[in-house]
Amino acid sequence: MHAATAAVVRRATEGDPRVAQTLTERPGTGTADREELARTLLPPEVYAYYASGSGAETTLAEAARAWSAFRLRPRTLRDVRTVSTAARLLGTDLALPVGVAPMAFHALAHPEAERATAAGTDRAGGLFVLSTRCSLRIEDVAAAAGPWWFQVYVMRDRSLTRALVERAAAAGARALLLTGDTPYVGAKRAVGGVRIPLSAEHFLVNLAEHLPADPDVPALTEQDPSIDTDVIAWLQEVSGLPVLVKGVLRGDEAVRCLDAGAAGVVVSNHGGRQLDRAVPAALALAEVVDAVGGRAPVLVDGGVRSGLDVLVALALGADAVLLGRPVLWALAAGGADGVADLLDQVRAELSHAMALVGSPDVAALDRSLVVPAPILPEASP
Ligand SMILES: Cc1cc2nc3c(=O)[nH]c(=O)nc-3n(C[C@H](O)[C@H](O)[C@H](O)COP(=O)(O)O)c2cc1C
């Protein structure tokens, strides 16, 4: 590599806002390239399981487009010699207000599974969220992780959920993320009838020791469709941890969760995998932020593919952003290093974009920086 190019790349990874023409001149191509590489590496049924959405995939298709349907209103002549992406979330300091969304079964993507994802996330200074449906023991992942939260599906057998959240708390989880949008798993055409190559050993890695003798495993471990907001207080009581609710798309529902004791909400439609035709997270975010009114952190996920998308989310009022599928592609392609590279790239893109809108820190990102814009038709050649 030419010395001058190497210096630019080094600055990029060190978060210097001058960077990044190298990274942003083709915005979004980083995550698209990683997906393409992962698609060639993964068994087709695993790629389909990760990539797919529910129903006609309307919500899936709109997620990323909804972020790019905002335009920026930069401030001018601001001192942006240094730009900091640092953030504090529920008492945890992060190098960037970005985390990894909870996703099932990383073992399908990489032999090191969630250990690699957690280690790569920690290296980049982000937050890791471990799924209830993870493929390694909670304690093994915790040993490799920096700051992490545990995502909760409340199962029909409440004692199983209780056992898992107690173990997560003992292993160092800093919060629970209760998924509220999955009373039943959304039907996905692309994976209907296709078995993903996951052994029972991986599926039950955390549950086996808690199952009663001779159980009807699927019935006990399925999500309980009867849960209401009172489960928030129960989870908080058994774990001693703050409980945030994921899958909120309305201001009134966010307030209902906070009134029941939630410590925050995640605006999310589950990556287009639950209710098809659910509103894009990018379009639901401002309503939720306004209804919450600073009482608690608001996170968002779904279709975030670049540092520019993160900037739009933060400007709309999100306290942090979670990345889903791009992390699985990075994990498949490069293990822990791949995940760290992805988050480093997002941080460099965010830092560069913050400089260009005149915001030296995340606190300076506000709603005045964004304006909804109709998606312009592509110019004909
Ligand atoms: C393969 C896969 C598995 C997922 N598993 C879970 C899960 O176990 N729990 C959960 O709350 N959300 C789960 N999600 C949803 C993510 O947490 C997140 O909401 C979504 O992926 C964000 O959208 P994005 O993939 O477009 O970034 C999963 C998503 C994918 C793609």
Ligand as a Chemical Component Dictionary entry (heavy atoms), coordinates in Angstrom:
data_LIG
# 
_chem_comp.id                   LIG 
_chem_comp.type                 NON-POLYMER 
_chem_comp.pdbx_formal_charge   0 
_chem_comp.three_letter_code    LIG 
# 
loop_
_chem_comp_atom.comp_id 
_chem_comp_atom.atom_id 
_chem_comp_atom.alt_atom_id 
_chem_comp_atom.type_symbol 
_chem_comp_atom.charge 
_chem_comp_atom.model_Cartn_x 
_chem_comp_atom.model_Cartn_y 
_chem_comp_atom.model_Cartn_z 
_chem_comp_atom.pdbx_ordinal 
LIG C1  C1  C 0 -31.183 -14.367 11.744 1  
LIG C2  C2  C 0 -31.846 -13.446 12.722 2  
LIG C3  C3  C 0 -32.172 -13.913 13.987 3  
LIG C4  C4  C 0 -32.771 -13.054 14.907 4  
LIG N1  N1  N 0 -33.014 -13.526 16.164 5  
LIG C5  C5  C 0 -33.548 -12.686 17.089 6  
LIG C6  C6  C 0 -33.711 -13.116 18.438 7  
LIG O1  O1  O 0 -33.343 -14.230 18.793 8  
LIG N2  N2  N 0 -34.279 -12.242 19.306 9  
LIG C7  C7  C 0 -34.665 -10.974 18.932 10 
LIG O2  O2  O 0 -35.176 -10.213 19.745 11 
LIG N3  N3  N 0 -34.489 -10.535 17.668 12 
LIG C8  C8  C 0 -33.929 -11.352 16.752 13 
LIG N4  N4  N 0 -33.706 -10.896 15.488 14 
LIG C9  C9  C 0 -34.025 -9.483  15.146 15 
LIG C10 C10 C 0 -32.817 -8.570  15.426 16 
LIG O3  O3  O 0 -32.587 -8.431  16.801 17 
LIG C11 C11 C 0 -33.021 -7.162  14.854 18 
LIG O4  O4  O 0 -34.242 -6.636  15.320 19 
LIG C12 C12 C 0 -33.026 -7.090  13.322 20 
LIG O5  O5  O 0 -32.163 -8.066  12.773 21 
LIG C13 C13 C 0 -32.558 -5.701  12.889 22 
LIG O6  O6  O 0 -32.682 -5.564  11.515 23 
LIG P1  P1  P 0 -31.428 -5.677  10.500 24 
LIG O7  O7  O 0 -31.096 -7.135  10.386 25 
LIG O8  O8  O 0 -32.021 -5.123  9.238  26 
LIG O9  O9  O 0 -30.290 -4.844  11.011 27 
LIG C14 C14 C 0 -33.087 -11.732 14.537 28 
LIG C15 C15 C 0 -32.760 -11.272 13.267 29 
LIG C16 C16 C 0 -32.133 -12.099 12.365 30 
LIG C17 C17 C 0 -31.747 -11.561 11.008 31 
# 
loop_
_chem_comp_bond.comp_id 
_chem_comp_bond.atom_id_1 
_chem_comp_bond.atom_id_2 
_chem_comp_bond.value_order 
_chem_comp_bond.pdbx_ordinal 
LIG C1  C2  SING 1  
LIG C2  C3  SING 2  
LIG C2  C16 DOUB 3  
LIG C3  C4  DOUB 4  
LIG C4  N1  SING 5  
LIG C4  C14 SING 6  
LIG N1  C5  DOUB 7  
LIG C5  C6  SING 8  
LIG C5  C8  SING 9  
LIG C6  O1  DOUB 10 
LIG C6  N2  SING 11 
LIG N2  C7  SING 12 
LIG C7  O2  DOUB 13 
LIG C7  N3  SING 14 
LIG N3  C8  DOUB 15 
LIG C8  N4  SING 16 
LIG N4  C9  SING 17 
LIG N4  C14 SING 18 
LIG C9  C10 SING 19 
LIG C10 O3  SING 20 
LIG C10 C11 SING 21 
LIG C11 O4  SING 22 
LIG C11 C12 SING 23 
LIG C12 O5  SING 24 
LIG C12 C13 SING 25 
LIG C13 O6  SING 26 
LIG O6  P1  SING 27 
LIG P1  O7  DOUB 28 
LIG P1  O8  SING 29 
LIG P1  O9  SING 30 
LIG C14 C15 DOUB 31 
LIG C15 C16 SING 32 
LIG C16 C17 SING 33 
# 
